């Protein structure tokens, strides 16, 4: 496994996801514009659509992680029925954001490593970040990764993770990857 990240080519990721989940869950992954979103099937499109921002590979993995967690009822709702408050959140709003984002970012980290890429923890709140917040969030994300690896992960996430490892040939690399908290806060190189 090279220390250099692979180029961000989302076409393979789209084909991989759609091949797995279009037939079984009527869901497709598609590149989009400024904002990612989840669109349930409707009168205009028979497919549920996971739209990721600007064709960014990391955005695709992050949006897939949300889909892997969402239950059947949430997958019938626009953006799974969640709220989103933009950058500049106060402490309480950021704490709510971190509560709902820890598990998706944990899955995104697992998917990113399985795809042979570097993961970057996202506070998604550049204007409102306070001292110690990043470390606390990193601890939550790390705890979720450990829970997924040591106990169980959602079935769709496990299926996608397995497909990523097979496609990118990273199974051995993934099995030896340390997944440490220090990687998330930047005191160790995250690959």
C-alpha positions as CSV (number, residue, x, y, z in Angstrom):
1,X,0.0,0.0,0.0
2,X,1.5,3.3,-1.0
3,X,1.6,6.3,1.3
4,X,0.5,8.5,-1.6
5,X,-3.3,8.9,-1.8
6,X,-4.9,7.6,-4.9
7,X,-6.4,10.1,-7.3
8,X,-10.0,11.1,-6.6
9,X,-11.8,9.2,-9.3
10,X,-15.4,8.7,-8.2
11,X,-16.5,6.8,-11.3
12,X,-15.4,3.4,-9.9
13,X,-17.0,4.2,-6.6
14,X,-20.3,5.0,-8.3
15,X,-20.2,1.8,-10.3
16,X,-19.3,-0.2,-7.2
17,X,-22.1,1.3,-5.1
18,X,-24.7,1.2,-7.8
19,X,-23.9,-2.4,-8.7
20,X,-24.4,-3.4,-5.0
21,X,-27.4,-1.4,-4.0
22,X,-29.4,-0.4,-7.1
23,X,-30.8,-3.9,-7.5
24,X,-31.4,-4.6,-3.8
25,X,-32.3,-1.2,-2.5
26,X,-33.3,0.8,-5.5
27,X,-30.7,3.4,-4.6
28,X,-28.0,5.0,-6.7
29,X,-25.0,7.2,-6.0
30,X,-24.7,10.3,-8.2
31,X,-22.4,13.3,-8.4
32,X,-24.0,16.6,-7.8
33,X,-23.4,20.3,-7.2
34,X,-22.8,22.5,-4.2
35,X,-24.7,20.6,-1.5
36,X,-25.0,16.8,-0.9
37,X,-28.5,15.5,-0.4
38,X,-30.5,12.4,-0.2
39,X,-33.6,12.2,-2.5
40,X,-36.1,9.3,-2.0
41,X,-37.7,7.9,-5.1
42,X,-40.6,10.0,-6.4
43,X,-42.8,10.5,-9.4
44,X,-39.8,11.9,-11.4
45,X,-37.3,9.2,-10.6
46,X,-37.8,5.6,-9.5
47,X,-34.5,5.4,-7.7
48,X,-33.5,6.7,-4.3
49,X,-30.5,9.0,-4.9
50,X,-27.5,9.8,-2.8
51,X,-26.2,13.0,-4.3
52,X,-22.6,13.9,-3.3
53,X,-21.1,17.3,-3.6
54,X,-19.0,18.4,-6.7
55,X,-18.0,14.9,-7.5
56,X,-15.7,14.8,-4.5
57,X,-14.7,11.2,-3.5
58,X,-14.8,12.0,0.2
59,X,-18.3,13.5,-0.1
60,X,-19.5,10.3,-1.8
61,X,-18.1,8.2,1.0
62,X,-19.6,10.5,3.7
63,X,-23.0,10.5,2.1
64,X,-22.9,6.7,1.7
65,X,-22.1,6.4,5.4
66,X,-25.3,8.3,6.3
67,X,-27.3,6.0,4.0
68,X,-25.8,2.9,5.6
69,X,-27.0,4.0,9.0
70,X,-30.5,5.3,8.0
71,X,-33.4,2.9,8.7
72,X,-36.2,2.1,6.3
73,X,-38.4,5.0,7.5
74,X,-35.6,7.6,7.3
75,X,-34.8,6.4,3.8
76,X,-38.3,7.5,2.7
77,X,-37.6,11.1,3.7
78,X,-35.7,13.9,2.0
79,X,-32.2,14.0,3.6
80,X,-33.4,11.3,6.0
81,X,-35.5,13.9,7.8
82,X,-32.4,15.4,9.5
83,X,-31.8,19.1,10.0
84,X,-28.6,20.8,8.9
85,X,-27.3,24.1,10.4
86,X,-24.5,25.6,8.4
87,X,-21.0,26.7,9.6
88,X,-21.0,29.1,12.6
89,X,-23.0,26.9,14.9
90,X,-23.0,27.8,18.6
91,X,-21.8,25.3,21.2
92,X,-25.1,23.6,21.8
93,X,-25.8,23.2,18.1
94,X,-22.3,21.9,17.5
95,X,-22.8,19.3,20.2
96,X,-26.0,18.1,18.5
97,X,-24.1,18.0,15.2
98,X,-21.4,15.9,16.7
99,X,-23.9,13.5,18.3
100,X,-25.4,12.7,14.9
101,X,-22.2,12.9,13.0
102,X,-19.9,10.6,15.0
103,X,-21.2,7.3,13.6
104,X,-21.3,8.5,9.9
105,X,-17.8,9.8,10.2
106,X,-16.7,6.6,11.8
107,X,-18.0,4.6,8.8
108,X,-16.5,7.2,6.4
109,X,-13.1,6.6,8.0
110,X,-13.5,2.8,7.6
111,X,-14.6,3.3,4.0
112,X,-11.8,5.7,3.3
113,X,-9.1,3.3,4.5
114,X,-10.7,0.5,2.6
115,X,-10.4,2.6,-0.5
116,X,-6.8,3.3,0.2
117,X,-7.2,7.0,0.9
118,X,-6.6,9.5,3.7
119,X,-9.4,10.4,6.1
120,X,-9.9,13.9,7.4
121,X,-12.1,14.4,10.4
122,X,-14.7,17.1,9.7
123,X,-16.0,19.5,12.4
124,X,-17.9,21.2,9.6
125,X,-17.9,24.4,11.8
126,X,-14.8,26.5,10.9
127,X,-16.3,29.7,12.2
128,X,-17.5,28.3,15.5
129,X,-14.8,25.8,16.6
130,X,-13.8,26.1,20.3
131,X,-10.7,24.7,22.1
132,X,-10.9,21.0,22.9
133,X,-13.9,20.5,20.6
134,X,-11.9,18.7,18.0
135,X,-10.4,16.3,20.5
136,X,-13.8,15.5,22.0
137,X,-15.3,14.8,18.6
138,X,-12.3,12.7,17.6
139,X,-12.9,10.6,20.7
140,X,-16.5,10.0,19.8
141,X,-15.6,9.1,16.2
142,X,-12.8,6.8,17.4
143,X,-15.2,5.1,19.9
144,X,-17.7,4.5,17.0
145,X,-15.0,3.0,14.8
146,X,-13.9,0.6,17.7
147,X,-17.6,-0.3,18.2
148,X,-18.0,-1.1,14.5
149,X,-14.8,-3.2,14.4
150,X,-15.2,-4.9,17.7
151,X,-18.9,-5.5,17.8
152,X,-20.8,-5.0,14.6
153,X,-21.6,-2.5,11.9
154,X,-24.8,-1.9,10.0
155,X,-25.3,-4.7,7.4
156,X,-25.2,-2.3,4.4
157,X,-22.0,-0.7,5.7
158,X,-20.4,-4.1,6.1
159,X,-21.3,-5.1,2.6
160,X,-20.0,-1.8,1.1
161,X,-16.8,-2.1,3.2
162,X,-16.2,-5.6,1.9
163,X,-16.8,-4.5,-1.7
164,X,-14.3,-1.6,-1.3
165,X,-11.6,-3.9,0.2
166,X,-12.1,-6.4,-2.7
167,X,-12.1,-3.7,-5.4
168,X,-9.1,-1.8,-4.1
169,X,-7.2,-4.8,-2.9
170,X,-6.8,-3.4,0.6
171,X,-8.1,-6.2,2.8
172,X,-4.7,-7.0,4.2
173,X,-3.8,-3.3,4.6
174,X,-7.1,-2.7,6.3
175,X,-6.8,-5.5,8.7
176,X,-3.4,-4.1,10.0
177,X,-4.5,-0.5,10.1
178,X,-4.4,0.9,13.7
179,X,-7.4,3.3,13.7
180,X,-6.0,5.4,16.5
181,X,-7.6,8.5,18.1
182,X,-4.3,10.4,17.5
183,X,-4.7,10.0,13.8
184,X,-8.0,11.9,14.0
185,X,-6.6,14.9,15.7
186,X,-3.5,15.1,13.5
187,X,-0.8,14.0,15.9
188,X,-0.2,10.9,13.7
189,X,-0.3,10.7,9.9
190,X,-3.7,9.4,8.7
191,X,-3.5,7.3,5.6
